[in-house]
Amino acid sequence: MLRLITAATALTVLVACDSEGIDRTSTGQPSAPTTTQPIQSTNGSVTQNDGTNGATNGNGSSVSGSNNGTAGNGTGTGNVTIVSDGSTADGGTSTSGSATGGDNSINLTGGSGSSDGGENSINLTGGSGSSDGGQSTAGEDTSSQLLNDQAPPAVDASLDLAPPASGTTYVSTMSPITSDNGPLCIGPVRDENNNVMYNERGNCPLVQFHGNLAFGDFILATNAWNFCASTFDEWEQCVSVNESAGSVKPRWDYDWGEENQVNGQVWLVKSYPEIIYGIKSPGEFSGSTLAETPAETGLPAKVADMPFYKIDYAFSSEEYPTRGKDLNGQRINGERNIAVEAFFHELAGECEVGSLIRNGTSSNQRFEIMVWLDAGAERLPAAPSDFVTTQTLDGIQYDIYTKPSDPEYIAFVSKTPTSSGSINWSTFVEWTRKNSHRVNEVFGRGFNTVQLQDDWCMANILLGTEIWWGKGYFQADEWTISRTVR
């Protein structure tokens, strides 16, 4: 899990850690092993969303709407909650098994992967609503160029991208497994005749969600946040955490059908299965407890006081030929990216772990940074015209995008995708802090975002795959996060 190293030089140290427990050696004495409890999210909740509400563009928005309305009386085990579209209900608090809710409601037990959108609704354990994925084939692709004869302007000379010269480094690994291994699968609920069961309006299937899987200092969430966008009634997504030869391998397998099996625009993301580090919401955290997560991950942390975060990764992934289409003379089998992201919240005073609200009118989430380690063949974080510049960060070239539909979003797309490597996450935070609110003035392209404030709190670091369509799998063969405290 977590190991502490004291460093006197400019070095972030990676240490191999066995699967037996946690070893903190700041004083030379190892502490007792810590057992991480599975996340306290809804087990077996059946969610019914209204596919006609909600926006279809921008961060955190969802075509599925999900007003989180009337909650049926839960029976049996698993805290079963049936949530309807709530189009006629008047507020309330939706809890596990009973109570009512509607517009302006708070869904306390939405479960990992419930929809992120909705009309003034708050899903405290909802999924990630990431980018809207513009089409790379629409219009002129201006990525990686400005005006052909103009080089990218120099970055602010005051930009501090170097790792700290000294400090104490804590290393979070994926071992040991502290929950069920899985696989845990979701898909449309079927009746006794094997027919798909739909919501009251008949435009979105019922889905029975499950809890998350815990391992090391991380949790794995299925996060099919926009399942209503799929018209493929046999879609399925499974998550699992396996261990072989002493290494933990979190994985997801999925089948979201073909590109045209979508309720709305083809660029609508269906799902973002993810590995969570830190706190997604007060009901979804990767530490042994919510209160202990800051000590175990360093998150949430104020931007000005953040530790220096480095990520070492390796993954394997495949898109099967079961689905596919021809694109520009080539055959592609699906569309997904592999992306790291973090969300930032505006909180009064300190970074209180119980105060993170992701959705609705009470949301204090203010910014999202994405880094695409690997882009698909077709989708971009935004439209090609939203391209800002190409920058070399930590030796790697990235195309940078902002978008007018979401001034609280920025994305970095690697021009040289690799299945293994290292990134300094703090580099992207610092670049964003100095530049994203003035990209148009500095680079002459793109759209300015809101300014990332020093007193805002980074709540998490997430690894996932935005899936538009196709069948395949993703497996994290290595996912190690090191934080150096100055």
GIWO-V300208 format. One record per residue. RES is the residue in one letter. PHI is phi as a letter, one per 40 degrees, with the letter a starting at -180 (none if undefined). Layout:
# GIWO-V300208
RES:PHI ; RES:PHI
This chain:
# GIWO-V300208
M:none ; L:b ; R:b ; L:b ; I:b ; T:c ; A:b ; A:b ; T:b ; A:c ; L:a ; T:b ; V:c ; L:b ; V:b ; A:c ; C:b ; D:c ; S:c ; E:c ; G:i ; I:b ; D:b ; R:b ; T:b ; S:c ; T:b ; G:g ; Q:b ; P:c ; S:c ; A:c ; P:d ; T:b ; T:c ; T:c ; Q:c ; P:d ; I:d ; Q:c ; S:b ; T:c ; N:b ; G:g ; S:c ; V:b ; T:b ; Q:b ; N:b ; D:c ; G:c ; T:b ; N:b ; G:g ; A:c ; T:b ; N:a ; G:g ; N:c ; G:g ; S:c ; S:a ; V:c ; S:c ; G:g ; S:g ; N:c ; N:f ; G:c ; T:d ; A:b ; G:c ; N:c ; G:c ; T:b ; G:g ; T:c ; G:g ; N:f ; V:c ; T:b ; I:b ; V:b ; S:c ; D:c ; G:g ; S:c ; T:b ; A:c ; D:b ; G:g ; G:h ; T:b ; S:c ; T:b ; S:c ; G:g ; S:a ; A:g ; T:b ; G:a ; G:a ; D:d ; N:g ; S:c ; I:b ; N:c ; L:c ; T:b ; G:c ; G:g ; S:c ; G:g ; S:c ; S:c ; D:c ; G:c ; G:h ; E:c ; N:f ; S:b ; I:b ; N:b ; L:c ; T:b ; G:c ; G:c ; S:c ; G:c ; S:c ; S:c ; D:c ; G:g ; G:c ; Q:c ; S:c ; T:c ; A:c ; G:g ; E:c ; D:c ; T:b ; S:d ; S:g ; Q:a ; L:b ; L:b ; N:g ; D:b ; Q:b ; A:c ; P:d ; P:c ; A:c ; V:c ; D:d ; A:c ; S:c ; L:c ; D:b ; L:b ; A:c ; P:c ; P:c ; A:c ; S:a ; G:i ; T:b ; T:b ; Y:b ; V:b ; S:b ; T:b ; M:c ; S:b ; P:c ; I:c ; T:b ; S:a ; D:d ; N:c ; G:g ; P:c ; L:b ; C:b ; I:b ; G:a ; P:d ; V:c ; R:b ; D:c ; E:c ; N:b ; N:g ; N:c ; V:c ; M:c ; Y:b ; N:c ; E:c ; R:c ; G:g ; N:b ; C:a ; P:c ; L:c ; V:b ; Q:c ; F:c ; H:b ; G:c ; N:c ; L:b ; A:b ; F:a ; G:f ; D:b ; F:b ; I:b ; L:b ; A:b ; T:c ; N:f ; A:c ; W:c ; N:b ; F:c ; C:c ; A:c ; S:c ; T:b ; F:c ; D:c ; E:b ; W:c ; E:a ; Q:a ; C:b ; V:b ; S:a ; V:b ; N:b ; E:b ; S:a ; A:f ; G:g ; S:b ; V:c ; K:b ; P:c ; R:a ; W:b ; D:b ; Y:a ; D:a ; W:b ; G:g ; E:c ; E:d ; N:c ; Q:c ; V:a ; N:c ; G:h ; Q:c ; V:c ; W:c ; L:c ; V:c ; K:c ; S:a ; Y:a ; P:d ; E:a ; I:c ; I:b ; Y:b ; G:h ; I:b ; K:c ; S:a ; P:d ; G:b ; E:a ; F:a ; S:b ; G:c ; S:c ; T:a ; L:c ; A:c ; E:c ; T:d ; P:d ; A:c ; E:c ; T:b ; G:g ; L:b ; P:c ; A:a ; K:c ; V:d ; A:c ; D:b ; M:c ; P:c ; F:c ; Y:b ; K:b ; I:b ; D:b ; Y:b ; A:a ; F:a ; S:b ; S:a ; E:a ; E:b ; Y:c ; P:c ; T:d ; R:b ; G:i ; K:a ; D:c ; L:b ; N:f ; G:g ; Q:b ; R:c ; I:b ; N:c ; G:i ; E:a ; R:a ; N:b ; I:b ; A:b ; V:b ; E:a ; A:a ; F:b ; F:b ; H:b ; E:c ; L:b ; A:c ; G:g ; E:c ; C:c ; E:c ; V:c ; G:c ; S:b ; L:c ; I:b ; R:c ; N:b ; G:g ; T:c ; S:c ; S:c ; N:b ; Q:c ; R:b ; F:a ; E:b ; I:b ; M:b ; V:b ; W:c ; L:c ; D:a ; A:c ; G:c ; A:c ; E:b ; R:c ; L:b ; P:c ; A:a ; A:c ; P:d ; S:c ; D:c ; F:c ; V:b ; T:a ; T:b ; Q:b ; T:c ; L:b ; D:f ; G:g ; I:b ; Q:c ; Y:b ; D:c ; I:b ; Y:b ; T:b ; K:a ; P:c ; S:c ; D:a ; P:c ; E:b ; Y:a ; I:a ; A:b ; F:b ; V:b ; S:c ; K:c ; T:b ; P:c ; T:b ; S:c ; S:a ; G:i ; S:b ; I:b ; N:c ; W:c ; S:c ; T:c ; F:c ; V:c ; E:c ; W:c ; T:c ; R:d ; K:c ; N:b ; S:c ; H:c ; R:a ; V:c ; N:c ; E:c ; V:c ; F:b ; G:g ; R:a ; G:g ; F:b ; N:c ; T:b ; V:c ; Q:c ; L:c ; Q:c ; D:c ; D:c ; W:c ; C:b ; M:c ; A:c ; N:a ; I:b ; L:b ; L:b ; G:a ; T:b ; E:c ; I:b ; W:c ; W:a ; G:h ; K:b ; G:i ; Y:a ; F:b ; Q:b ; A:c ; D:c ; E:a ; W:a ; T:b ; I:b ; S:b ; R:b ; T:b ; V:c ; R:c
